[in-house]
Amino acid sequence: MHAITELAEAVTRRRLSFTRLAEAEDEAAMAMLTAIDGIGPWTAEIYLLFALGRPDIGRARIRSPQADLAGAIGRPTAPARLY
């Protein structure tokens, strides 16, 4: 709940603009989101992926539980699009 409150405050006080966020490059958008208390890299990546339709954001970091399990037991995993 804290992150939602902080996000609302950032938008209300014009420290965050969803228009600027949508227009920003990936790294800049990540920085804008993670500057808000309670929003970390994973949350920012998921927002960029699903809300802004950026399919390649965080491909190296966002992994499915299946991929983690396959890696843990030494099986190869095929790269897949995240959307």
N, C-alpha and C positions, 0 to 999 in steps of 0.2 A: 504494500500500500504506500510505503514511503516513496518509492520511485515514481508512482503515479502522481502523488502530490507535488514532488519536485518537478516533474515534467510539466504539470499544469502551471506551476508558478513560473517556470522558464518561458513558457508560451505567453502567459499573461503579462509578464514583465518585458516581453520582446527580446529575451536573450536567445530564444530559439524560434525560428520561422520554418514552418513545414515547406514553404515554397523554396527558401534558400537550401534547406536540407535536400529536397528533391533535385535541385540544380547542381549541388556540390559533387565533386569527385568523391570516389569511395572513401579514401583516407580522410578527407575533410569532413565528410558526413559522419564517419566513425568518431572523429574527434568531437564534433558537435554533440553527438549523443552521449558519449562516455564522459563528457564534461558535467553531465547532470548526475547528481548524487543518486546512487542506486541503480544506474544503468551501466552495465559492464559490457565488455566486448561481445560476449555471446548474444545478449539481448539486442545490442545495436546491429549485429550481423543478421540476426533473424528478422529484425524490422526492415533492413535494407533488402533482404532476400524476398520476403513475402509482400511487404507493403509497397516497396518501390520497384519490385521486379528486377532486381540485379542478380542474375543467376550465378555469377562467378564470385560473388563476395564470400570470403571466408572459406573457400573450398578446401583449403589446407587445414582449417581448424574445426569446421562443423562436420561432425561425423555421426553416422548412425550407430546405434548400439550393435547392430549386426557387423558393421565394419570394425568396431572396437573388439568384438569377440573374435572375429576372424583373425585380426592381427595378434591377439593374445594367444591364440592356439597355433599360430604360424601358417595360416592359410592366406593365400593372396586375395585381395579385394579388387574388384574392378571399379574404376572411377565412374561415378554416375552423376548426372545433373541433380541438383538439389530441389528442383521444383517439379 
